[in-house]
Each structure stands twice: as C-alpha cells, then as structure tokens.
Amino acid sequence: MIDCENFDTSDPDVCAVSFGETAAPIVALGSKRVLAVVPDISGGGEFQVTIASRMRFKVNLYAFTIARETGQRCSSGRQSSL
C-alpha cells in the first residue's frame, strides 16, 4: 500500500505504479492510497517506487528492496515469500 495525498484518480486507466522500470499491477486506488502488487523481478534488489496519474505527474516515493531469494528467514523465524 502506498500512502499519498490528492492523487488524481479521475482517469484510472492512466494511473500507474512502477518499481524501477517494471510496472506493478494496481489492485485498488484512491486519492489517499494506492494498492499495487509488487512485481516479480528476477535477481531482486533496490528499486525506486514511482506513481503516475492523468497529469503525467510522477513521484519517486522511496527505495524499496525486493528479496533476492524466496524462503529467506525473517527475524521472527518465519519463512518470507517476498
């Protein structure tokens, strides 16, 4: 989930989320939140998360790290699927 303010959702077909150059499918969107699926990027790594709307407005929100391997141990001892 991505928190935002006054995100223009007047034309949902042109709203977009990307991790680096990889598009992320949008599940739900509103002016205050966007829910997108983290794309499966082989090799993982750190990516800039970007959102765009009808106004061609793009915002680099923050860096996001995608795990390089599935099954990495979390601090709680559970398996992570990211």
Backbone torsions as a table, in degrees:
resi	resn	phi	psi	omega
1	MET	NA	136.4	179.6
2	ILE	-115.5	120.9	176.1
3	ASP	-84.9	137.6	178.9
4	CYS	-150.6	176.7	178.1
5	GLU	-129.0	133.7	175.3
6	ASN	54.3	36.9	178.2
7	PHE	-69.4	127.3	-176.2
8	ASP	-75.7	106.5	179.5
9	THR	-110.0	20.3	-177.2
10	SER	-62.6	-25.8	175.4
11	ASP	-131.4	87.1	-175.5
12	PRO	-58.6	-25.7	-178.5
13	ASP	-64.7	-22.5	-179.6
14	VAL	-104.0	-2.4	175.7
15	CYS	-71.6	143.1	-176.3
16	ALA	-148.2	151.3	173.2
17	VAL	-129.2	138.5	176.2
18	SER	-140.4	150.6	173.7
19	PHE	-111.5	104.4	-170.7
20	GLY	64.2	-126.3	178.8
21	GLU	-95.3	2.0	-176.1
22	THR	-97.5	123.9	178.6
23	ALA	-68.7	144.3	177.9
24	ALA	-114.6	126.6	178.5
25	PRO	-60.8	131.3	178.0
26	ILE	-87.5	129.5	179.2
27	VAL	-93.6	-43.7	179.7
28	ALA	-152.2	150.5	177.2
29	LEU	-148.7	150.8	177.6
30	GLY	-153.4	176.8	-176.4
31	SER	-68.6	-18.0	-178.3
32	LYS	-112.7	-16.3	-178.2
33	ARG	-149.2	146.6	174.2
34	VAL	-128.7	130.5	177.8
35	LEU	-111.0	119.3	-178.4
36	ALA	-132.8	153.2	177.6
37	VAL	-84.5	130.0	176.4
38	VAL	-68.1	123.1	-177.4
39	PRO	-69.2	153.3	177.7
40	ASP	-84.4	100.1	-178.1
41	ILE	-108.1	113.6	-177.7
42	SER	-61.5	138.9	-179.9
43	GLY	89.8	-19.8	179.4
44	GLY	60.8	-159.8	178.8
45	GLY	123.5	-169.2	-178.8
46	GLU	-101.1	133.9	-176.8
47	PHE	-134.7	147.2	172.1
48	GLN	-79.7	133.7	175.6
49	VAL	-94.0	128.1	-177.6
50	THR	-127.1	138.5	172.2
51	ILE	-119.0	147.8	179.9
52	ALA	-139.0	151.9	179.7
53	SER	-133.2	-170.6	-177.6
54	ARG	-54.1	-33.2	-176.8
55	MET	-79.4	8.4	-176.6
56	ARG	60.7	22.9	179.8
57	PHE	-80.3	124.8	178.7
58	LYS	-120.5	141.2	178.5
59	VAL	-130.8	124.5	171.3
60	ASN	-82.6	107.2	-172.8
61	LEU	-77.3	-55.9	-177.0
62	TYR	-172.0	167.2	176.3
63	ALA	-81.0	141.8	-179.3
64	PHE	-132.1	130.7	-179.6
65	THR	-101.8	127.2	176.4
66	ILE	-102.5	129.7	-177.5
67	ALA	-57.6	145.9	-179.3
68	ARG	-84.0	-21.5	-178.9
69	GLU	-137.0	146.5	172.0
70	THR	-81.6	155.8	178.1
71	GLY	81.7	15.0	177.0
72	GLN	-69.2	144.5	-179.4
73	ARG	-74.6	132.9	173.0
74	CYS	-87.8	167.2	-179.6
75	SER	-64.5	-22.2	179.2
76	SER	-81.2	-6.0	-179.5
77	GLY	90.3	-1.7	178.6
78	ARG	-85.8	158.5	177.0
79	GLN	-78.0	136.8	176.5
80	SER	-99.0	137.9	179.0
81	SER	-102.4	4.1	179.2
82	LEU	-79.6	NA	NA
